[in-house]
Amino acid sequence: MLSTKKKQTIISKTQTKEGDTGSPEVQVALLTERINSLSAHLKKHYKDQHSRRGLLQMVADRRKHLKYLDKRSPKRATEIRKKLKLK
């Protein structure tokens, strides 16, 4: 779970214009942060299968957003990948 302050900082770093909260870049950044925190949780609690399922759903959702960005604007997709250190 992301705190409101952490979420606001992520949004402010990746937004394309003022007040932007729903662009694919922002959604990918938020999903990446949630994926990283859930991965850390699963390293400690490796038998938590319900959280593992949620993690896989988030990874698939992030992949869909990145695929959408690749189709619409490959330049924006490569920028967000570099910023978040994704391949």
Secondary structure, DSSP 8 states (H G I E B T S, - for coil): ---HHHHHHHHHHH-SSTT--SSHHHHHHHHHHHHHHHHHHHHH-TT-HHHHHHHHHHHHHHHHHHHHHHHH-HHHHHHHHHHHT--
